Amino acid sequence: MPEPQVTVPAPPRTPVRRGPAPKQERSARTRLRVLFGAAELFTQRGFRQTSVQDVADRVEMTKGAVYFHYPTKEALAVAIVEEHYARWPKMLEEVAKEGLSPLSTAERMLEWAATAFQNDVIVQAGARLQIERPQIDAELPTPYVDWISLLESLLTSAGEAGELRPGVTPAAAARSLVSAFFGSQHVSDVLNGRADVVRSWQDLGGLLFQAIRAD
């Protein structure tokens, strides 16, 4: 009598997380390369004085290859401004890990932002493009409002924690800090190419936070 056949079940297959296809990876790297090249030129020359051919030359590609990833110069500008604004939530996440008080969190956020304006070409280009928004035939995010909202929220919490000097209004203080910060980085840009943004804000920010901090 033949022995019964025993079928050994195959072990369950563990799902394997696969990375992006090579073509997708290359495309993403190329887009990033174009974005940074354009950001450098927009920072140095401005939107009107930079052509798509200039960007192509900077990144050593053909103009057609640049157009493949960004169909217009305006699309490049929008992508840079959007990436500029994407920096801030990530920055807040990192600052939040430090476990600071609300007022110190606001102070630290602006210190980190000053460093970004001094060293990050995407942040620099985004700021210049926002100033030149009347020259760009595309809808860009409204500047400053998110910063004012964030700082007002932090300063409201700071007031509830007793960190603010009596009489300080969170909304007014937030608008003043944003005006002072962005004015400071713009002055630094015009006079020194943002080489002294961090030091300038340390001086000005120190005075402003001392004025609103409770004794």
Beta strands, then each sheet from edge to edge (+ up, - down):
end
